[in-house]
């Protein structure tokens, strides 16, 4: 099974997952789940809702982002924030790994649907201030929800944080408000900009060896 997704798909039909599978010479079902910057976590969440016994042994999820192609470079308030990136993750419900997805949660607030847009025939636009305040609040809420879940389980494992790489100021606000120690926060936005759905997984990949065994990652 191959699932792909992005914030601004280069191809609308067929699914971009089909082209990923073609390049890798994989003959398997392919479909896209596009959920903008939350695409990676949306892929994991959707898989968590499926019957593990009915999933294939391996699932490939990819987030392919070419956001610079959707920018209006006369709009310096937005164009300077974004970069291109891609990530691929192999998921299995049967083959053990050093990493395990223990819990997932997803929440949406449709009232802000018009605050960040990439229209099919246009370029990226956003209400920057509204989006930033929303991102800080929701990221903080999500982190606190993970802490509550771990507390209910009686976990004493160290918790590390990787947030969506919207911009460094948003992440710094979340870290400050949640009391996250600097050594437990990883980012790459300062080097690559906001790479949409590829941002979180690329941070995890780059810092893979810095996350100690027996830790949790939110």
C-alpha positions in Angstrom: 0.0 0.0 0.0 1.3 3.4 -1.0 -0.2 6.6 0.4 1.0 10.1 -0.6 -0.1 13.6 0.1 0.9 17.2 0.1 -0.2 20.8 0.6 -0.1 21.7 -3.1 -0.1 18.6 -5.3 1.6 19.0 -8.6 -0.7 16.4 -10.1 -4.4 16.2 -9.4 -5.2 13.0 -11.3 -4.1 10.3 -10.9 -2.9 10.2 -7.3 0.7 11.3 -6.7 1.1 8.0 -4.9 0.8 6.3 -8.2 3.9 8.1 -9.5 5.8 7.3 -6.3 5.0 3.6 -6.8 5.9 3.8 -10.5 9.4 5.2 -9.7 9.9 2.5 -7.0 8.4 -0.2 -9.3 5.9 -1.2 -6.6 2.7 -2.8 -7.7 0.2 -2.0 -4.9 -2.9 0.0 -4.2 -2.1 3.8 -4.3 -4.1 6.8 -3.1 -3.6 10.3 -1.8 -4.6 11.9 1.5 -3.9 15.6 1.3 -4.2 17.4 4.6 -1.9 20.4 4.1 0.7 20.8 6.9 -0.8 17.9 8.9 -0.5 15.4 6.1 2.1 13.1 7.8 0.1 12.9 11.0 -3.2 12.5 9.1 -1.6 9.5 7.3 -0.7 7.9 10.7 -4.1 8.7 12.2 -6.0 7.1 9.2 -3.9 4.0 9.5 -4.6 3.8 13.2 -8.3 3.5 12.4 -7.8 0.6 10.1 -7.9 -3.1 11.1 -4.3 -4.1 11.4 -5.0 -7.7 10.3 -6.3 -6.3 6.9 -3.4 -4.0 6.2 -0.5 -5.3 4.1 2.7 -6.2 5.9 4.3 -2.8 4.9 2.7 0.5 4.1 4.7 3.3 2.5 3.6 6.9 3.3 5.2 9.9 1.5 4.8 13.6 1.8 6.0 15.5 -1.3 6.1 19.3 -1.1 7.0 21.7 -3.8 5.6 24.8 -2.1 7.9 27.2 -3.8 6.0 26.6 -7.0 2.8 27.9 -5.3 4.3 31.2 -4.0 3.7 34.8 -5.2 7.2 36.2 -4.9 5.9 39.7 -4.7 4.3 38.8 -1.4 7.4 38.9 0.8 5.3 38.2 3.9 4.7 34.7 2.7 7.2 33.8 0.0 10.2 34.0 2.4 8.7 31.4 4.8 8.5 28.3 2.6 10.7 25.7 1.2 10.5 22.3 -0.7 10.9 18.9 0.9 9.9 15.3 0.9 9.8 12.4 3.3 9.0 8.7 3.2 8.2 6.4 6.1 7.6 2.6 6.1 4.9 1.5 8.5 4.1 -2.0 9.6 1.6 -3.5 12.0 3.5 -6.8 12.1 7.2 -6.3 11.8 8.8 -4.8 15.0 10.8 -1.6 14.8 12.7 0.5 17.3 9.9 3.0 17.0 6.2 2.4 17.8 3.2 4.7 17.3 1.4 4.4 20.6 -1.4 6.9 20.3 -2.8 9.4 17.9 -5.4 12.2 18.1 -6.8 14.5 15.4 -8.9 17.6 15.7 -10.1 20.2 13.1 -11.6 23.7 13.4 -13.4 24.3 10.0 -14.1 28.0 11.0 -10.6 28.9 10.0 -10.7 27.2 6.6 -10.4 30.4 4.7 -7.3 31.7 6.6 -4.7 29.7 4.6 -5.5 29.0 0.9 -3.9 27.7 -2.2 -6.5 27.9 -4.9 -6.2 25.5 -7.9 -5.4 28.4 -10.3 -3.7 30.8 -7.9 -0.9 31.1 -5.3 -0.6 30.8 -1.6 -2.4 33.4 0.6 -2.8 33.5 4.3 -4.0 35.7 7.2 -0.6 35.6 8.9 -1.5 36.9 12.3 -4.6 34.8 12.7 -2.8 31.7 11.5 0.1 32.2 13.9 -2.1 32.7 17.0 -4.1 29.6 16.0 -1.0 27.6 15.5 0.5 28.5 18.8 -2.7 27.7 20.7 -3.5 24.4 19.0 0.1 23.2 19.1 0.2 23.9 22.8 -3.1 22.2 23.4 -2.0 19.1 21.4 1.2 18.9 23.4 -0.6 19.1 26.7 -3.1 16.4 25.5 -0.1 14.1 24.9 1.2 14.9 28.4 -2.1 14.1 29.9 -2.4 10.8 28.1 1.1 9.8 29.2 0.3 10.8 32.8 -2.9 8.6 32.8 -0.7 5.7 31.7 1.7 6.4 34.5 4.6 7.0 32.1 7.8 8.5 33.4 9.6 8.3 30.0 11.2 11.6 28.8 9.0 13.5 26.3 10.5 15.2 23.2 8.8 17.7 21.0 8.7 18.1 17.2 6.2 20.7 16.1 5.0 21.7 12.6 7.8 23.9 11.2 5.6 26.9 10.4 8.2 29.3 11.6 10.7 29.5 14.4 8.8 32.2 16.4 5.7 30.0 16.7 7.8 27.0 17.9 9.7 29.2 20.4 6.3 30.4 21.8 5.1 26.9 22.2 8.3 25.7 23.8 8.1 28.6 26.3 4.5 28.2 27.1 4.7 24.5 27.6 7.9 24.6 29.6 9.8 22.3 27.1 13.5 22.1 27.8 15.6 23.3 24.8 17.4 20.0 24.5 14.0 18.2 24.1 12.9 20.3 21.2 14.0 19.6 17.6 13.5 21.7 14.5 14.8 22.4 11.0 12.7 25.4 9.9 15.7 27.7 10.5 17.5 25.8 7.7 14.8 24.8 5.2 11.7 27.0 5.9 8.2 25.6 6.2 8.1 22.4 4.1 4.4 21.7 4.8 3.5 18.1 5.3 7.2 17.1 5.0 8.3 19.3 7.9 7.7 17.1 11.0 8.9 13.8 9.5 12.1 15.4 8.1 12.9 16.8 11.5 12.5 13.3 13.0 14.7 11.8 10.3 17.4 14.4 10.8 17.5 13.9 14.6 16.8 10.2 14.6 20.0 9.3 16.5 19.5 12.1 19.1 16.2 10.7 20.4 17.2 8.2 23.2 15.7 4.7 23.4 12.8 4.6 25.8 11.6 8.1 25.1 8.3 9.5 23.8 8.0 11.9 20.9 5.0 14.3 20.5 
